[in-house]
Amino acid sequence: MNNKGLLGVIFCLAAGWSFTPVHAQPSSALESCYLARISEQVFCGQIQVPEDYEQPSLRQITINYAVLPAIRENKKADPLVILAGGPGQAATELAAMVNRVFAEVRKQRDIVLIDQRGTGKSNPLACEVNQADELVKTDNDRDLAQIARECLAQFQQMDLTQYHTVNAIRDFEAVREHLGYQQVNLYGGSYGSRAALVYLREAPQSVRAAVLDAVAPPDVVVGPFGRNGANSFELLLEQCANSPECNQQFPNLRQLYHATLSQLTDQPVPLTVNDPLTNEPTAITVTAGRFSSAMLNALYHPATRQLIPYVIQQTYRNNYTPLVGLLGSSMTQAQMYTGLTLSVLCSEDIPRATEQLLVTDGDNDFIGSRTADAFIEMCSVWPQARRPDVWFEPVRSDVPTLLLSGRLDPVTPPTWGALAAQTLSNSRHLIAPQGAHTIVSHTCANKLVAEFLDKLDVAALDDGCLHEQKPLPFVLNANGKGM
C-alpha cells in the first residue's frame, strides 16, 4: 500500500470529517474504524433489515459493512462492491487481501465490503464445534449429521431458511441505497460470482459493471467437487511428469498417492502437533480423508499446489511435518461461517444434485464423492426450503461483465465460466493457463480488472500477461529447492 497516498485520508479523519459517498442521500454518519491487518483507519457502519423480507415487521437483523475510501480526491461515483465467497466468508474479514489486490482500483474508487447475512458481524451463523474432539476422530467415527445438529441448536431463534442468496442481494441493495451510491461495480469470487450474477438478475439497474472470478453460475450445482478436483489433480500429475526434475524426484506420483491413501485407510496415524493459532500442543489423527482433503485444498493456489508431490512422498514415508503444515495453513485462513454455508447450499444446491450427477462426480480416484457426501449428510438435518426454479436459470444481462477462470482450478472450472458467458451479451471470458482458484489473487488479472472498470471495454483488454505467466517450480525437498 502506498502510505503517501493515505495521508489525505488520515488528515481528514484527524480533522473530524465524515465520509460521504459521491451523490449520497441523507443517511447516518459512518464511524472511523480499523480492520484486521490494515494500518489505516477506514469507515464502518451497520443497517437493520428484516430477517424475512415478506414479513418486514417481524425480526430485524444487522448488516455490517466497511468502506475503504478512494485515495484520490476526484474519485469516481461508482464504488467496487466485494461479494465474498464460500458461501460463508465475511467480506470485512478479507479486507487486507482486498486492499492489496485492488490497490489500483482503490486509487479512484471506494471499495465496499458487506458481510453477507450470517457472516462476520451480520448476525453471524458461526458453529461452535469442539475442534479438539473432531481432530482426533477417524474418518469412520466422524458424525457430520450430529455436528450439524449441534450447530443448528445454537440458532433456535432464527429462521435459517431466510439466509439465502436472494435475500443477501436485497441486503446489499439496502446498503447501496443507505450509502447513496446510484450504481456500483461488482467483484464476486467463487460463490461471490454467483451472488454477482443474482445481483445482475435482481437489480440490474444498480450495476454498472461486474467481474466474475472463478465462476459458479446458478444453473450448476455447487458442493460435489470430486470430478473437478480430480481433473485439476490430473493436470498436476501431467505437469510433474513433463518436468524432468519433478519426474525424477517423484516418479509414479499417481501410484504413490494411492499407496498413501491405502496406507492411511488401513492405519490412521495419531500425532501431537502445535496448533497453528495458539502454538499449544494439539492431538490430531492423520486419516485418508484428512490427507485427500488437504490435497484438494492445496490445489486452490499455485503456491500450495507446487508442494503436493513432496507432501505425498513424505507422508508415504511417515514424515507428516509437510502435511501438517498444509493442514495448518487451511486452519489459519479466514473463518467460514458454517451455518450460512449450510443454509445456502442445503436449499439452493444439494436438492438439485441428481443421482446421475452424484455418480458422475464420485467416479474418480482422487477424492471420490467425499465432498458431496459430507454436504448431503449435514443437509439431512438442516432446515430447507424449496426455491423457485427461476433462481437456477441462466442469468441474462447486457451489463459489461468480465469473467475470469484459472485452468488449474479444482472447484470452479473454466467450463463454468464459458457456460455463464453464453447469456451475458456484453462479456468476455479470460482463462489464465497457470491460474487456479480466484485468479485476481495470483495473476495479473487484478490489473485487467482495474483497466476494465476504468474503460468498460472488454474487447480492448490485452490478456497477454495471463499467458506469459510461468508455472511456479515444484518443491523437491525440505530445503524448498525447485526445478
Sequence and secondary structure as in RCSB ss.txt:
>XXXX:A:sequence
MNNKGLLGVIFCLAAGWSFTPVHAQPSSALESCYLARISEQVFCGQIQVPEDYEQPSLRQITINYAVLPAIRENK
KADPLVILAGGPGQAATELAAMVNRVFAEVRKQRDIVLIDQRGTGKSNPLACEVNQADELVKTDNDRDLAQIARE
CLAQFQQMDLTQYHTVNAIRDFEAVREHLGYQQVNLYGGSYGSRAALVYLREAPQSVRAAVLDAVAPPDVVVGPF
GRNGANSFELLLEQCANSPECNQQFPNLRQLYHATLSQLTDQPVPLTVNDPLTNEPTAITVTAGRFSSAMLNALY
HPATRQLIPYVIQQTYRNNYTPLVGLLGSSMTQAQMYTGLTLSVLCSEDIPRATEQLLVTDGDNDFIGSRTADAF
IEMCSVWPQARRPDVWFEPVRSDVPTLLLSGRLDPVTPPTWGALAAQTLSNSRHLIAPQGAHTIVSHTCANKLVA
EFLDKLDVAALDDGCLHEQKPLPFVLNANGKGM
>XXXX:A:secstr
  SGGGHHHHHHHHTT     TT  S    EEE  TT  S EEEEEEEEESSTTSTTS EEEEEEEEE  SSSS 
 SS EEEE  TTT  GGGGHHHHHHHTHHHHTTS EEEE  TTBTTBS       HHHHHTS GGG  HHHHHHH
HHGGGTTS GGG SHHHHHHHHHHHHHHHT S EEEEEETHHHHHHHHHHHH GGGEEEEEEES   TTS  S  
HHHHHHHHHHHHHHHHTSHHHHHHSTTHHHHHHHHHHHHHHS EEEEEE TTT  EEEEEE HHHHHHHHHHHTT
SHHHHTTHHHHHHHHHTT  HHHHHHHHHHHTS    HHHHHHHHHHHTGGG  HHHHHHHH  SSSTTHHHHHH
HHHHTTS      GGGGS   B S EEEEEETT SSS HHHHHHHHTTBTTEEEEEETT  SSGGGTSTHHHHHH
HHHHH  GGG   HHHHH        STT    
